[in-house]
Amino acid sequence: MRNPARRRTRGDRGDRGQVAIEFVGTVPLILLLVAAVWECVLIGYAFSLAGNAADEAARAGAVHGPAACDAAAREHIGEAWSLEVACEVSGDIFRAEVRLSVPVLHPALNFGGIDGTGGAALEKEAE
């Protein structure tokens, strides 16, 4: 049995420093997890932006024409998202398709794209 009054000597360090070593080992895993969660947030936000931009573009195009369609789609989306807009009339429906590039952790790095589509009934004047 050890004497509790005895001071530790140089060869008897026990678990000193163990917490620091475990912390250094887990920090990269925690940072990787945070980066993965952030990317999932960016992808979800891109879906929301693409759908909203397509709906806004279709509504504006149905009322004011194709030029308004493009402008309405770009109104609330920043340059980092690399927006592509396609507007067309299909029967009595004005359709808008929007494609956004999803940034990878930073707006300058992009991969893939998210598509959003929207449609609105054409506004016709009463005869």
N, CA, C and O atoms as a GROMACS GRO file, in nm:
protein
  508
    1MET      N    1   0.084  -0.118   0.000
    1MET     CA    2   0.000   0.000   0.000
    1MET      C    3   0.088   0.124   0.000
    1MET      O    4   0.191   0.128   0.068
    2ARG      N    5   0.049   0.224  -0.075
    2ARG     CA    6   0.126   0.347  -0.085
    2ARG      C    7   0.103   0.436   0.034
    2ARG      O    8  -0.006   0.439   0.092
    3ASN      N    9   0.203   0.506   0.068
    3ASN     CA   10   0.193   0.602   0.176
    3ASN      C   11   0.138   0.732   0.119
    3ASN      O   12   0.203   0.791   0.034
    4PRO      N   13   0.018   0.781   0.164
    4PRO     CA   14  -0.038   0.903   0.108
    4PRO      C   15   0.045   1.026   0.135
    4PRO      O   16   0.034   1.125   0.062
    5ALA      N   17   0.127   1.023   0.235
    5ALA     CA   18   0.208   1.139   0.268
    5ALA      C   19   0.332   1.148   0.179
    5ALA      O   20   0.396   1.252   0.172
    6ARG      N   21   0.364   1.039   0.111
    6ARG     CA   22   0.483   1.038   0.027
    6ARG      C   23   0.460   1.122  -0.098
    6ARG      O   24   0.356   1.110  -0.163
    7ARG      N   25   0.554   1.206  -0.132
    7ARG     CA   26   0.544   1.288  -0.253
    7ARG      C   27   0.578   1.205  -0.375
    7ARG      O   28   0.656   1.110  -0.368
    8ARG      N   29   0.518   1.242  -0.484
    8ARG     CA   30   0.546   1.170  -0.609
    8ARG      C   31   0.688   1.201  -0.654
    8ARG      O   32   0.737   1.314  -0.642
    9THR      N   33   0.752   1.100  -0.706
    9THR     CA   34   0.886   1.121  -0.759
    9THR      C   35   0.878   1.131  -0.910
    9THR      O   36   0.771   1.117  -0.968
   10ARG      N   37   0.990   1.154  -0.971
   10ARG     CA   38   0.995   1.176  -1.114
   10ARG      C   39   0.944   1.056  -1.193
   10ARG      O   40   0.879   1.076  -1.296
   11GLY      N   41   0.967   0.936  -1.152
   11GLY     CA   42   0.925   0.817  -1.224
   11GLY      C   43   0.779   0.779  -1.196
   11GLY      O   44   0.726   0.688  -1.260
   12ASP      N   45   0.715   0.844  -1.103
   12ASP     CA   46   0.579   0.810  -1.062
   12ASP      C   47   0.484   0.924  -1.097
   12ASP      O   48   0.430   0.990  -1.008
   13ARG      N   49   0.462   0.948  -1.226
   13ARG     CA   50   0.378   1.061  -1.270
   13ARG      C   51   0.230   1.026  -1.281
   13ARG      O   52   0.147   1.117  -1.273
   14GLY      N   53   0.194   0.904  -1.297
   14GLY     CA   54   0.054   0.866  -1.308
   14GLY      C   55  -0.006   0.911  -1.441
   14GLY      O   56   0.054   0.893  -1.546
   15ASP      N   57  -0.125   0.969  -1.434
   15ASP     CA   58  -0.197   1.009  -1.556
   15ASP      C   59  -0.182   1.157  -1.588
   15ASP      O   60  -0.263   1.212  -1.663
   16ARG      N   61  -0.081   1.220  -1.536
   16ARG     CA   62  -0.062   1.362  -1.562
   16ARG      C   63  -0.044   1.388  -1.711
   16ARG      O   64   0.038   1.322  -1.775
   17GLY      N   65  -0.118   1.484  -1.767
   17GLY     CA   66  -0.107   1.519  -1.908
   17GLY      C   67  -0.199   1.439  -1.999
   17GLY      O   68  -0.206   1.467  -2.118
   18GLN      N   69  -0.269   1.342  -1.944
   18GLN     CA   70  -0.355   1.258  -2.025
   18GLN      C   71  -0.469   1.338  -2.088
   18GLN      O   72  -0.503   1.316  -2.204
   19VAL      N   73  -0.527   1.430  -2.015
   19VAL     CA   74  -0.637   1.511  -2.067
   19VAL      C   75  -0.590   1.597  -2.184
   19VAL      O   76  -0.662   1.611  -2.283
   20ALA      N   77  -0.471   1.652  -2.174
   20ALA     CA   78  -0.418   1.734  -2.283
   20ALA      C   79  -0.399   1.651  -2.410
   20ALA      O   80  -0.429   1.698  -2.519
   21ILE      N   81  -0.349   1.531  -2.396
   21ILE     CA   82  -0.327   1.445  -2.511
   21ILE      C   83  -0.460   1.406  -2.574
   21ILE      O   84  -0.473   1.406  -2.697
   22GLU      N   85  -0.559   1.372  -2.493
   22GLU     CA   86  -0.691   1.337  -2.547
   22GLU      C   87  -0.755   1.456  -2.616
   22GLU      O   88  -0.820   1.440  -2.720
   23PHE      N   89  -0.738   1.575  -2.562
   23PHE     CA   90  -0.793   1.696  -2.622
   23PHE      C   91  -0.731   1.720  -2.760
   23PHE      O   92  -0.802   1.748  -2.856
   24VAL      N   93  -0.600   1.710  -2.768
   24VAL     CA   94  -0.531   1.730  -2.895
   24VAL      C   95  -0.574   1.625  -2.998
   24VAL      O   96  -0.580   1.654  -3.117
   25GLY      N   97  -0.604   1.505  -2.954
   25GLY     CA   98  -0.647   1.400  -3.045
   25GLY      C   99  -0.790   1.417  -3.094
   25GLY      O  100  -0.822   1.377  -3.206
   26THR      N  101  -0.876   1.475  -3.013
   26THR     CA  102  -1.016   1.488  -3.053
   26THR      C  103  -1.049   1.619  -3.123
   26THR      O  104  -1.152   1.628  -3.189
   27VAL      N  105  -0.965   1.720  -3.112
   27VAL     CA  106  -0.993   1.849  -3.177
   27VAL      C  107  -1.011   1.834  -3.328
   27VAL      O  108  -1.106   1.891  -3.381
   28PRO      N  109  -0.925   1.762  -3.400
   28PRO     CA  110  -0.949   1.747  -3.544
   28PRO      C  111  -1.082   1.680  -3.576
   28PRO      O  112  -1.148   1.716  -3.674
   29LEU      N  113  -1.123   1.583  -3.496
   29LEU     CA  114  -1.251   1.517  -3.519
   29LEU      C  115  -1.367   1.613  -3.496
   29LEU      O  116  -1.465   1.612  -3.571
   30ILE      N  117  -1.357   1.695  -3.395
   30ILE     CA  118  -1.462   1.794  -3.367
   30ILE      C  119  -1.469   1.896  -3.479
   30ILE      O  120  -1.578   1.933  -3.523
   31LEU      N  121  -1.355   1.943  -3.527
   31LEU     CA  122  -1.353   2.039  -3.638
   31LEU      C  123  -1.410   1.979  -3.766
   31LEU      O  124  -1.481   2.047  -3.840
   32LEU      N  125  -1.381   1.853  -3.792
   32LEU     CA  126  -1.436   1.785  -3.908
   32LEU      C  127  -1.588   1.773  -3.898
   32LEU      O  128  -1.658   1.791  -3.998
   33LEU      N  129  -1.637   1.743  -3.780
   33LEU     CA  130  -1.781   1.734  -3.759
   33LEU      C  131  -1.848   1.870  -3.778
   33LEU      O  132  -1.955   1.878  -3.838
   34VAL      N  133  -1.787   1.975  -3.728
   34VAL     CA  134  -1.842   2.110  -3.745
   34VAL      C  135  -1.845   2.148  -3.893
   34VAL      O  136  -1.942   2.207  -3.940
   35ALA      N  137  -1.740   2.114  -3.967
   35ALA     CA  138  -1.736   2.143  -4.111
   35ALA      C  139  -1.845   2.067  -4.185
   35ALA      O  140  -1.908   2.122  -4.276
   36ALA      N  141  -1.870   1.941  -4.148
   36ALA     CA  142  -1.974   1.862  -4.214
   36ALA      C  143  -2.112   1.919  -4.185
   36ALA      O  144  -2.197   1.925  -4.274
   37VAL      N  145  -2.135   1.960  -4.062
   37VAL     CA  146  -2.264   2.020  -4.027
   37VAL      C  147  -2.283   2.152  -4.101
   37VAL      O  148  -2.392   2.180  -4.150
   38TRP      N  149  -2.178   2.232  -4.110
   38TRP     CA  150  -2.186   2.360  -4.182
   38TRP      C  151  -2.221   2.337  -4.329
   38TRP      O  152  -2.301   2.411  -4.386
   39GLU      N  153  -2.161   2.236  -4.391
   39GLU     CA  154  -2.190   2.207  -4.532
   39GLU      C  155  -2.336   2.163  -4.548
   39GLU      O  156  -2.400   2.200  -4.646
   40CYS      N  157  -2.386   2.085  -4.454
   40CYS     CA  158  -2.528   2.046  -4.460
   40CYS      C  159  -2.619   2.168  -4.449
   40CYS      O  160  -2.722   2.175  -4.516
   41VAL      N  161  -2.582   2.264  -4.366
   41VAL     CA  162  -2.660   2.388  -4.353
   41VAL      C  163  -2.657   2.465  -4.486
   41VAL      O  164  -2.760   2.516  -4.529
   42LEU      N  165  -2.541   2.473  -4.549
   42LEU     CA  166  -2.530   2.543  -4.677
   42LEU      C  167  -2.615   2.477  -4.786
   42LEU      O  168  -2.678   2.546  -4.866
   43ILE      N  169  -2.618   2.345  -4.788
   43ILE     CA  170  -2.698   2.274  -4.888
   43ILE      C  171  -2.847   2.300  -4.864
   43ILE      O  172  -2.921   2.326  -4.958
   44GLY      N  173  -2.890   2.292  -4.740
   44GLY     CA  174  -3.030   2.320  -4.708
   44GLY      C  175  -3.069   2.463  -4.741
   44GLY      O  176  -3.178   2.488  -4.791
   45TYR      N  177  -2.980   2.556  -4.712
   45TYR     CA  178  -3.007   2.696  -4.743
   45TYR      C  179  -3.014   2.718  -4.893
   45TYR      O  180  -3.095   2.799  -4.941
   46ALA      N  181  -2.930   2.647  -4.969
   46ALA     CA  182  -2.933   2.658  -5.116
   46ALA      C  183  -3.066   2.608  -5.171
   46ALA      O  184  -3.120   2.668  -5.264
   47PHE      N  185  -3.119   2.499  -5.117
   47PHE     CA  186  -3.251   2.451  -5.160
   47PHE      C  187  -3.358   2.556  -5.135
   47PHE      O  188  -3.444   2.580  -5.220
   48SER      N  189  -3.352   2.618  -5.018
   48SER     CA  190  -3.449   2.722  -4.984
   48SER      C  191  -3.438   2.843  -5.076
   48SER      O  192  -3.538   2.895  -5.124
   49LEU      N  193  -3.315   2.887  -5.101
   49LEU     CA  194  -3.292   3.001  -5.190
   49LEU      C  195  -3.338   2.972  -5.333
   49LEU      O  196  -3.402   3.056  -5.396
   50ALA      N  197  -3.305   2.854  -5.384
   50ALA     CA  198  -3.341   2.819  -5.522
   50ALA      C  199  -3.492   2.814  -5.539
   50ALA      O  200  -3.545   2.866  -5.637
   51GLY      N  201  -3.562   2.752  -5.447
   51GLY     CA  202  -3.707   2.744  -5.457
   51GLY      C  203  -3.774   2.880  -5.448
   51GLY      O  204  -3.865   2.911  -5.525
   52ASN      N  205  -3.728   2.962  -5.354
   52ASN     CA  206  -3.786   3.096  -5.340
   52ASN      C  207  -3.756   3.183  -5.461
   52ASN      O  208  -3.844   3.255  -5.509
   53ALA      N  209  -3.633   3.177  -5.512
   53ALA     CA  210  -3.598   3.258  -5.630
   53ALA      C  211  -3.681   3.216  -5.751
   53ALA      O  212  -3.723   3.302  -5.829
   54ALA      N  213  -3.704   3.086  -5.768
   54ALA     CA  214  -3.784   3.039  -5.881
   54ALA      C  215  -3.929   3.085  -5.868
   54ALA      O  216  -3.990   3.125  -5.967
   55ASP      N  217  -3.984   3.078  -5.749
   55ASP     CA  218  -4.123   3.124  -5.728
   55ASP      C  219  -4.137   3.274  -5.753
   55ASP      O  220  -4.231   3.318  -5.820
   56GLU      N  221  -4.044   3.352  -5.701
   56GLU     CA  222  -4.046   3.497  -5.722
   56GLU      C  223  -4.032   3.531  -5.870
   56GLU      O  224  -4.101   3.619  -5.922
   57ALA      N  225  -3.942   3.460  -5.938
   57ALA     CA  226  -3.920   3.485  -6.080
   57ALA      C  227  -4.043   3.451  -6.163
   57ALA      O  228  -4.079   3.525  -6.254
   58ALA      N  229  -4.108   3.340  -6.132
   58ALA     CA  230  -4.228   3.300  -6.206
   58ALA      C  231  -4.341   3.401  -6.185
   58ALA      O  232  -4.410   3.436  -6.280
   59ARG      N  233  -4.359   3.447  -6.062
   59ARG     CA  234  -4.465   3.546  -6.036
   59ARG      C  235  -4.439   3.676  -6.111
   59ARG      O  236  -4.529   3.732  -6.173
   60ALA      N  237  -4.314   3.723  -6.104
   60ALA     CA  238  -4.280   3.848  -6.173
   60ALA      C  239  -4.291   3.832  -6.324
   60ALA      O  240  -4.339   3.923  -6.392
   61GLY      N  241  -4.249   3.718  -6.377
   61GLY     CA  242  -4.256   3.695  -6.520
   61GLY      C  243  -4.399   3.684  -6.569
   61GLY      O  244  -4.430   3.730  -6.679
   62ALA      N  245  -4.487   3.626  -6.490
   62ALA     CA  246  -4.628   3.612  -6.530
   62ALA      C  247  -4.696   3.748  -6.539
   62ALA      O  248  -4.786   3.766  -6.620
   63VAL      N  249  -4.654   3.841  -6.457
   63VAL     CA  250  -4.717   3.974  -6.456
   63VAL      C  251  -4.647   4.071  -6.550
   63VAL      O  252  -4.713   4.144  -6.624
   64HIS      N  253  -4.513   4.073  -6.547
   64HIS     CA  254  -4.437   4.178  -6.617
   64HIS      C  255  -4.353   4.130  -6.734
   64HIS      O  256  -4.296   4.213  -6.805
   65GLY      N  257  -4.341   4.001  -6.757
   65GLY     CA  258  -4.264   3.951  -6.871
   65GLY      C  259  -4.130   3.892  -6.834
   65GLY      O  260  -4.089   3.897  -6.718
   66PRO      N  261  -4.059   3.836  -6.933
   66PRO     CA  262  -3.934   3.765  -6.909
   66PRO      C  263  -3.822   3.849  -6.847
   66PRO      O  264  -3.743   3.797  -6.768
   67ALA      N  265  -3.813   3.975  -6.881
   67ALA     CA  266  -3.707   4.059  -6.823
   67ALA      C  267  -3.725   4.072  -6.671
   67ALA      O  268  -3.628   4.070  -6.596
   68ALA      N  269  -3.849   4.083  -6.628
   68ALA     CA  270  -3.877   4.093  -6.485
   68ALA      C  271  -3.849   3.960  -6.415
   68ALA      O  272  -3.814   3.956  -6.297
   69CYS      N  273  -3.865   3.852  -6.489
   69CYS     CA  274  -3.839   3.718  -6.434
   69CYS      C  275  -3.694   3.707  -6.387
   69CYS      O  276  -3.668   3.669  -6.273
   70ASP      N  277  -3.602   3.740  -6.474
   70ASP     CA  278  -3.460   3.731  -6.441
   70ASP      C  279  -3.423   3.824  -6.327
   70ASP      O  280  -3.351   3.784  -6.236
   71ALA      N  281  -3.473   3.947  -6.331
   71ALA     CA  282  -3.441   4.044  -6.226
   71ALA      C  283  -3.495   4.000  -6.091
   71ALA      O  284  -3.428   4.016  -5.989
   72ALA      N  285  -3.616   3.944  -6.088
   72ALA     CA  286  -3.675   3.900  -5.962
   72ALA      C  287  -3.598   3.782  -5.903
   72ALA      O  288  -3.584   3.772  -5.781
   73ALA      N  289  -3.547   3.694  -5.988
   73ALA     CA  290  -3.471   3.579  -5.938
   73ALA      C  291  -3.340   3.623  -5.875
   73ALA      O  292  -3.296   3.564  -5.777
   74ARG      N  293  -3.278   3.725  -5.930
   74ARG     CA  294  -3.148   3.772  -5.880
   74ARG      C  295  -3.158   3.870  -5.764
   74ARG      O  296  -3.057   3.905  -5.704
   75GLU      N  297  -3.278   3.915  -5.733
   75GLU     CA  298  -3.295   4.022  -5.634
   75GLU      C  299  -3.241   3.986  -5.496
   75GLU      O  300  -3.176   4.070  -5.433
   76HIS      N  301  -3.265   3.866  -5.447
   76HIS     CA  302  -3.229   3.832  -5.309
   76HIS      C  303  -3.113   3.733  -5.300
   76HIS      O  304  -3.086   3.679  -5.192
   77ILE      N  305  -3.045   3.707  -5.410
   77ILE     CA  306  -2.937   3.609  -5.409
   77ILE      C  307  -2.805   3.678  -5.439
   77ILE      O  308  -2.794   3.753  -5.536
   78GLY      N  309  -2.706   3.653  -5.355
   78GLY     CA  310  -2.575   3.716  -5.371
   78GLY      C  311  -2.494   3.655  -5.485
   78GLY      O  312  -2.531   3.551  -5.540
   79GLU      N  313  -2.386   3.720  -5.519
   79GLU     CA  314  -2.300   3.678  -5.630
   79GLU      C  315  -2.230   3.544  -5.602
   79GLU      O  316  -2.196   3.473  -5.696
   80ALA      N  317  -2.208   3.510  -5.477
   80ALA     CA  318  -2.133   3.388  -5.443
   80ALA      C  319  -2.207   3.260  -5.482
   80ALA      O  320  -2.146   3.154  -5.490
   81TRP      N  321  -2.337   3.270  -5.507
   81TRP     CA  322  -2.415   3.150  -5.536
   81TRP      C  323  -2.416   3.113  -5.684
   81TRP      O  324  -2.473   3.010  -5.718
   82SER      N  325  -2.358   3.189  -5.772
   82SER     CA  326  -2.350   3.159  -5.916
   82SER      C  327  -2.486   3.118  -5.972
   82SER      O  328  -2.508   3.002  -6.008
   83LEU      N  329  -2.576   3.212  -5.978
   83LEU     CA  330  -2.714   3.188  -6.018
   83LEU      C  331  -2.730   3.182  -6.169
   83LEU      O  332  -2.673   3.263  -6.242
   84GLU      N  333  -2.807   3.083  -6.216
   84GLU     CA  334  -2.846   3.072  -6.356
   84GLU      C  335  -2.999   3.068  -6.360
   84GLU      O  336  -3.060   2.991  -6.285
   85VAL      N  337  -3.060   3.149  -6.446
   85VAL     CA  338  -3.206   3.158  -6.452
   85VAL      C  339  -3.251   3.129  -6.595
   85VAL      O  340  -3.191   3.176  -6.691
   86ALA      N  341  -3.359   3.050  -6.608
   86ALA     CA  342  -3.423   3.024  -6.737
   86ALA      C  343  -3.573   3.047  -6.721
   86ALA      O  344  -3.637   2.985  -6.636
   87CYS      N  345  -3.627   3.136  -6.804
   87CYS     CA  346  -3.770   3.169  -6.797
   87CYS      C  347  -3.836   3.133  -6.931
   87CYS      O  348  -3.778   3.154  -7.037
   88GLU      N  349  -3.958   3.078  -6.924
   88GLU     CA  350  -4.029   3.042  -7.046
   88GLU      C  351  -4.179   3.038  -7.021
   88GLU      O  352  -4.225   3.024  -6.908
   89VAL      N  353  -4.253   3.052  -7.129
   89VAL     CA  354  -4.399   3.040  -7.122
   89VAL      C  355  -4.435   2.901  -7.173
   89VAL      O  356  -4.390   2.859  -7.280
   90SER      N  357  -4.515   2.831  -7.095
   90SER     CA  358  -4.558   2.697  -7.132
   90SER      C  359  -4.711   2.692  -7.120
   90SER      O  360  -4.766   2.665  -7.013
   91GLY      N  361  -4.778   2.717  -7.233
   91GLY     CA  362  -4.924   2.724  -7.230
   91GLY      C  363  -4.970   2.850  -7.157
   91GLY      O  364  -4.933   2.961  -7.193
   92ASP      N  365  -5.050   2.831  -7.055
   92ASP     CA  366  -5.095   2.944  -6.972
   92ASP      C  367  -5.013   2.959  -6.845
   92ASP      O  368  -5.053   3.031  -6.753
   93ILE      N  369  -4.900   2.891  -6.838
   93ILE     CA  370  -4.814   2.894  -6.719
   93ILE      C  371  -4.681   2.958  -6.755
   93ILE      O  372  -4.621   2.926  -6.858
   94PHE      N  373  -4.636   3.048  -6.670
   94PHE     CA  374  -4.502   3.105  -6.685
   94PHE      C  375  -4.411   3.026  -6.592
   94PHE      O  376  -4.431   3.025  -6.471
   95ARG      N  377  -4.310   2.961  -6.649
   95ARG     CA  378  -4.220   2.876  -6.572
   95ARG      C  379  -4.084   2.941  -6.556
   95ARG      O  380  -4.034   3.007  -6.647
   96ALA      N  381  -4.026   2.923  -6.438
   96ALA     CA  382  -3.890   2.971  -6.411
   96ALA      C  383  -3.809   2.858  -6.350
   96ALA      O  384  -3.856   2.789  -6.260
   97GLU      N  385  -3.688   2.840  -6.400
   97GLU     CA  386  -3.596   2.741  -6.346
   97GLU      C  387  -3.470   2.813  -6.300
   97GLU      O  388  -3.414   2.894  -6.373
   98VAL      N  389  -3.428   2.782  -6.180
   98VAL     CA  390  -3.312   2.847  -6.119
   98VAL      C  391  -3.212   2.739  -6.080
   98VAL      O  392  -3.251   2.634  -6.028
   99ARG      N  393  -3.085   2.765  -6.105
   99ARG     CA  394  -2.978   2.673  -6.065
   99ARG      C  395  -2.875   2.751  -5.984
   99ARG      O  396  -2.823   2.854  -6.030
  100LEU      N  397  -2.846   2.702  -5.864
  100LEU     CA  398  -2.746   2.762  -5.776
  100LEU      C  399  -2.629   2.667  -5.757
  100LEU      O  400  -2.649   2.546  -5.742
  101SER      N  401  -2.508   2.720  -5.757
  101SER     CA  402  -2.391   2.639  -5.721
  101SER      C  403  -2.377   2.644  -5.569
  101SER      O  404  -2.384   2.751  -5.509
  102VAL      N  405  -2.356   2.529  -5.508
  102VAL     CA  406  -2.344   2.522  -5.363
  102VAL      C  407  -2.199   2.540  -5.323
  102VAL      O  408  -2.112   2.466  -5.370
  103PRO      N  409  -2.169   2.637  -5.237
  103PRO     CA  410  -2.031   2.656  -5.193
  103PRO      C  411  -1.986   2.545  -5.097
  103PRO      O  412  -2.067   2.491  -5.020
  104VAL      N  413  -1.858   2.512  -5.102
  104VAL     CA  414  -1.799   2.415  -5.010
  104VAL      C  415  -1.724   2.493  -4.903
  104VAL      O  416  -1.611   2.537  -4.925
  105LEU      N  417  -1.786   2.511  -4.788
  105LEU     CA  418  -1.730   2.581  -4.673
  105LEU      C  419  -1.702   2.729  -4.697
  105LEU      O  420  -1.700   2.807  -4.602
  106HIS      N  421  -1.681   2.769  -4.820
  106HIS     CA  422  -1.650   2.907  -4.853
  106HIS      C  423  -1.711   2.938  -4.989
  106HIS      O  424  -1.711   2.853  -5.078
  107PRO      N  425  -1.764   3.059  -5.008
  107PRO     CA  426  -1.831   3.091  -5.135
  107PRO      C  427  -1.744   3.078  -5.259
  107PRO      O  428  -1.797   3.062  -5.369
  108ALA      N  429  -1.613   3.084  -5.246
  108ALA     CA  430  -1.527   3.076  -5.364
  108ALA      C  431  -1.511   2.932  -5.414
  108ALA      O  432  -1.474   2.911  -5.530
  109LEU      N  433  -1.538   2.834  -5.330
  109LEU     CA  434  -1.526   2.694  -5.368
  109LEU      C  435  -1.665   2.636  -5.391
  109LEU      O  436  -1.745   2.630  -5.298
  110ASN      N  437  -1.695   2.593  -5.513
  110ASN     CA  438  -1.828   2.542  -5.546
  110ASN      C  439  -1.823   2.397  -5.588
  110ASN      O  440  -1.724   2.351  -5.646
  111PHE      N  441  -1.929   2.325  -5.560
  111PHE     CA  442  -1.947   2.191  -5.615
  111PHE      C  443  -2.095   2.171  -5.644
  111PHE      O  444  -2.181   2.218  -5.571
  112GLY      N  445  -2.122   2.100  -5.752
  112GLY     CA  446  -2.260   2.066  -5.785
  112GLY      C  447  -2.351   2.185  -5.794
  112GLY      O  448  -2.307   2.300  -5.794
  113GLY      N  449  -2.478   2.157  -5.802
  113GLY     CA  450  -2.576   2.263  -5.810
  113GLY      C  451  -2.710   2.218  -5.758
  113GLY      O  452  -2.740   2.098  -5.754
  114ILE      N  453  -2.790   2.312  -5.718
  114ILE     CA  454  -2.924   2.288  -5.668
  114ILE      C  455  -3.021   2.353  -5.766
  114ILE      O  456  -3.004   2.470  -5.802
  115ASP      N  457  -3.122   2.279  -5.808
  115ASP     CA  458  -3.222   2.331  -5.901
  115ASP      C  459  -3.351   2.365  -5.828
  115ASP      O  460  -3.394   2.294  -5.737
  116GLY      N  461  -3.411   2.475  -5.870
  116GLY     CA  462  -3.542   2.513  -5.819
  116GLY      C  463  -3.631   2.549  -5.935
  116GLY      O  464  -3.587   2.614  -6.030
  117THR      N  465  -3.756   2.508  -5.929
  117THR     CA  466  -3.851   2.541  -6.035
  117THR      C  467  -3.974   2.607  -5.975
  117THR      O  468  -4.014   2.578  -5.862
  118GLY      N  469  -4.031   2.697  -6.052
  118GLY     CA  470  -4.153   2.764  -6.009
  118GLY      C  471  -4.242   2.792  -6.128
  118GLY      O  472  -4.195   2.799  -6.242
  119GLY      N  473  -4.368   2.808  -6.101
  119GLY     CA  474  -4.464   2.838  -6.208
  119GLY      C  475  -4.574   2.926  -6.156
  119GLY      O  476  -4.610   2.920  -6.039
  120ALA      N  477  -4.627   3.009  -6.244
  120ALA     CA  478  -4.737   3.097  -6.210
  120ALA      C  479  -4.827   3.113  -6.331
  120ALA      O  480  -4.779   3.112  -6.445
  121ALA      N  481  -4.957   3.126  -6.307
  121ALA     CA  482  -5.052   3.146  -6.417
  121ALA      C  483  -5.029   3.282  -6.479
  121ALA      O  484  -5.009   3.381  -6.408
  122LEU      N  485  -5.033   3.287  -6.612
  122LEU     CA  486  -5.015   3.414  -6.683
  122LEU      C  487  -5.130   3.509  -6.652
  122LEU      O  488  -5.247   3.469  -6.648
  123GLU      N  489  -5.096   3.631  -6.630
  123GLU     CA  490  -5.196   3.735  -6.605
  123GLU      C  491  -5.244   3.788  -6.739
  123GLU      O  492  -5.165   3.843  -6.816
  124LYS      N  493  -5.371   3.774  -6.767
  124LYS     CA  494  -5.428   3.824  -6.893
  124LYS      C  495  -5.528   3.934  -6.861
  124LYS      O  496  -5.600   3.929  -6.762
  125GLU      N  497  -5.530   4.033  -6.948
  125GLU     CA  498  -5.625   4.142  -6.929
  125GLU      C  499  -5.764   4.097  -6.972
  125GLU      O  500  -5.780   4.018  -7.065
  126ALA      N  501  -5.863   4.148  -6.903
  126ALA     CA  502  -6.003   4.113  -6.935
  126ALA      C  503  -6.040   4.175  -7.069
  126ALA      O  504  -6.000   4.287  -7.101
  127GLU      N  505  -6.117   4.101  -7.147
  127GLU     CA  506  -6.156   4.150  -7.280
  127GLU      C  507  -6.291   4.214  -7.277
  127GLU      O  508  -6.339   4.261  -7.380
   0.00000   0.00000   0.00000
